[in-house]
């Protein structure tokens, strides 16, 4: 299953290119529902799942990280 990282913003803030990210979440490609169950804005910034664990995807939702690792255990 393909995944991507999607941004969550502060409540009431519309996503724009320069909007600060509150938290990054893991989603299935094309979905706006994070693995933790949070609904995210369709226009939210996305990144490749390969960015997970890097400085460009912090802070990251702990629950999404645990669920993602459950599907993709480290080699």
C-alpha positions, 0 to 999 in steps of 0.5 A, a space after each residue: 500500500 502506498 503512503 504519503 505524509 500530509 500536513 495538519 494546521 492549527 484549527 481555522 487556518 487555511 493551508 497555504 505555501 507558507 502556513 506553519 505545519 502543526 503536525 505531519 501525519 501519514 496517510 494512504 496516497 490520495 486520502 485525507 484521513 490520517 492513519 490515526 483517524 484525523 481528517 486533514 484538509 484536502 489542500 494540505 501540503 503532502 510529501 513522500 513517505 520517504 520524508 518520514 523520520 527526516 527533519 522536513 517531517 517534524 513534528 510527526 504524529 506519534 500514532 501515525 508513526 506507530 501504525 506506519 511502522 506496523 505496516 512497514 517494519 524496519 529491515 
